[in-house]
Amino acid sequence: MSSTVIVHLFAHPGHLSELRAYEARVLPLLEDHGGRLEMAFEPSRANSTFADLPDEVHILTFPSTEAWQNLTTDSRYAGLAAQRQAAIRKTQIVVADSQVPYD
């Protein structure tokens, strides 16, 4: 069963370009694990109710939860930890393994 992953990324102040450079390096690894970046966007600060709004939100899809987990344990991903820590102050992740039908 496919899996959707929603990632809220919070850059260190003044480090949005570094966050994007890091994410550009992660994208090929995501694809190596069958993942796809469906959408990346900056939330509207004028129309949001979060007190601590992320700088970017990514919507990812993977063929399975295991594929997502394989990305997070990939040694190449781990090798980017220093770049990640320098750019990103906080990450929130929601993994959806099933959809709620409202038909």
Legacy VTK file of the C-alpha trace (Angstrom):
# vtk DataFile Version 3.0
C-alpha trace
ASCII
DATASET POLYDATA
POINTS 103 float
0.000 0.000 0.000
1.338 3.437 -0.887
2.203 5.966 1.780
1.910 9.743 1.875
4.365 11.737 3.975
3.793 15.369 4.921
6.895 17.205 6.110
6.940 20.598 7.816
10.404 22.163 7.584
11.534 25.036 9.798
14.752 26.748 8.679
17.149 28.397 11.065
16.550 32.161 10.786
18.137 33.438 7.578
18.908 29.926 6.297
16.069 29.247 3.863
18.469 29.004 0.914
20.521 26.414 2.833
17.347 24.434 3.557
16.564 24.394 -0.162
20.115 23.378 -1.067
19.880 20.484 1.397
16.506 19.399 0.048
17.861 19.515 -3.512
20.502 16.975 -2.417
17.902 14.755 -0.738
15.553 14.637 -3.739
17.614 12.115 -5.774
17.812 9.842 -2.697
14.051 10.066 -2.277
13.639 9.008 -5.911
16.085 6.119 -5.423
13.647 4.746 -2.841
10.607 5.094 -5.087
9.545 8.377 -3.516
8.122 11.352 -5.313
7.906 15.000 -4.292
4.281 15.761 -5.156
4.374 19.343 -3.942
6.571 21.762 -2.029
5.228 25.117 -0.933
5.677 28.050 1.420
2.624 28.382 3.658
0.783 31.674 3.571
1.574 33.554 6.751
-1.445 35.810 6.209
-3.924 32.922 6.074
-2.543 30.411 8.578
-3.423 29.800 12.194
-0.194 28.126 13.339
1.819 30.035 15.926
5.047 28.480 14.604
4.525 28.216 10.850
6.955 26.068 8.841
9.043 27.708 6.151
8.207 24.910 3.707
5.776 22.027 3.521
6.519 18.983 1.382
4.014 16.372 0.310
5.760 13.128 -0.610
4.479 9.784 -1.818
6.193 6.410 -1.523
5.177 2.979 -2.766
5.084 1.807 0.870
5.902 2.862 4.412
8.953 0.596 4.177
10.241 2.619 1.211
9.986 5.789 3.321
11.764 4.081 6.212
14.492 2.848 3.851
15.173 6.448 2.815
15.547 7.536 6.431
18.078 4.768 7.124
20.053 5.213 3.877
23.718 5.925 4.678
23.789 8.642 1.992
20.907 10.393 3.781
22.724 10.091 7.088
25.817 11.556 5.414
23.910 14.815 4.897
23.200 15.241 8.630
25.632 18.133 9.151
24.172 20.075 6.224
20.682 19.357 7.550
21.514 20.523 11.068
23.049 23.741 9.763
19.933 24.594 7.722
16.927 23.136 9.554
15.994 23.903 13.158
12.908 21.678 13.345
11.032 19.087 11.296
7.538 17.716 11.808
6.535 14.582 9.897
3.137 12.976 9.428
2.973 9.600 7.671
-0.410 8.523 6.314
-0.731 4.793 5.726
-4.390 4.910 4.782
-6.946 7.334 3.462
-10.276 8.161 5.031
-13.040 7.729 2.456
-15.669 10.462 2.474
-17.679 9.172 -0.453
LINES 1 104
103 0 1 2 3 4 5 6 7 8 9 10 11 12 13 14 15 16 17 18 19 20 21 22 23 24 25 26 27 28 29 30 31 32 33 34 35 36 37 38 39 40 41 42 43 44 45 46 47 48 49 50 51 52 53 54 55 56 57 58 59 60 61 62 63 64 65 66 67 68 69 70 71 72 73 74 75 76 77 78 79 80 81 82 83 84 85 86 87 88 89 90 91 92 93 94 95 96 97 98 99 100 101 102
